[in-house]
Amino acid sequence: MGIRLASGTGRWIVFTTVLGSGMALLDSTVVNVALPHIGEDLGADLGALQWTVNAYMVTLAGLILLGGSLGDRYGRRRVFVIGVAWFAVASLLCGLAPNAGILVAARAFQGVGGALLTPGSLALIQASFHQDDRARAVGLWSGFGGVGAAIGPFVGGWLVDGPGWRWVFLLNVPLALVCVPVALRHVPESRDVVAHGRFDVLGAVLGALALALVTYALIAQVWWAGVAGVVVGAGFVRVEMRRGERAMVPLSIFRSRQFTAVNLVTLCVYAAFSGFFFLAALQLQVVSGYSALAAGTALLPTTVLMLLLSAKSGELGEKIGPRLPLTVGPLLCAAGMLLMLRVGEDPSYPADVLPAMLVLGLGMTTLVAPLTATVLASVDVSRAGLASGINNAAARAAGLIAVAALPLLVGMGPEAYRSATEFDATFRRAMPILAGVLVVGAALAWFTLRAPAAAPAAACHPECRVHCGVGAPPLDPGAAGKARG
């Protein structure tokens, strides 16, 4: 459209997209801190707390590519606004939930809203701004998003210890009441004029259903759900093969050895990250006796390091290629998680907690930006958006499977988080497992990645070099148009 960043409209677009995407980002960083209080208030066992995290991730991971395609076809502003409103209504339901079952259902409903607004926020910037201002606009979007990620655990802890955990969700309602009218008044509509064909709705539904069944099988330890999940997953692959290049996930993209390899690395590192942050917030509160605010603040150094150093990490990755950063980064993260074994009852923050957070943060800083840049560089420029969207979904899927499987692997019972002794014992079994997953990711990177990470300018956007939340790598603006059939 050619809107200039210095114009009033340009500033409104940045404000609106940051506010909308910030709702989803803030929500993803504060819920873990609130989990012990949710469990206590609602009488929920560990399985319900797992579903509080995973119900959101199932629908978000399964529908995010479809959500982007809806914006391309029917209008990016329209779908973004619908997503923000949807997210707010779901957040209200979460905040008012009288029991764990309704909370989990509302979280799944919330994930649908996230799948609509997340790709739309960045796609609006990409479609609206003049080419000369686009990179700076994306940089502002990323920078403010990073600040939101940094303060998320602090805000979450303050809300949980103050007005209560329900305000972790209710906070989204006033934010949406500001975002929606501003978007409707100041953000121009845009769409892909060449978008055509049928949406791959069946593929999206099968993908989300397969994830839900496998997650249920792991949390509830029900074998038939696991079998059903595998069958549905096979059906998803068959549907995508039949649709070919019109599929939500065209399997031909995996012919790129580099793309396949970097997604395998993504599965390892983001499974470990999600499992770690799920358990660490509980460990600090249940075992170490931290308040929710103190636990959220204790986790801040990882995000602060990423805000300060990710740009440099991206530049280094472009110079030396992906192999070394994606090998060293997971190993540093593994070391940070092993250092968390020092965190038990009454730990010293400077001597026990902070060193683990700093080493983990350095590892994440080393690998996240080069990983995203490698995803974009591993395919043709015309498929960069599709590649980034698939990688984003893979990261989220890995996280939800990790949160579902880890308690089962370490023998964490339904009431473990109510006992400091029992939870501490299982936490100490979990950290080496997560570190081992990261070592596998490092080995995959070392033995499979060869090509340099540098990509043509059109394929590598500034958001590749900043941290956009622990939950997943940044979503490329082009991903919005690649899920249609």
Summary of the structure (lengths in Angstrom):
residues: 485
radius of gyration: 20.8
end to end distance: 25.7
largest distance: 60.5
contacts: 1951
relative contact order: 0.15
helix: 81%
strand: 1%
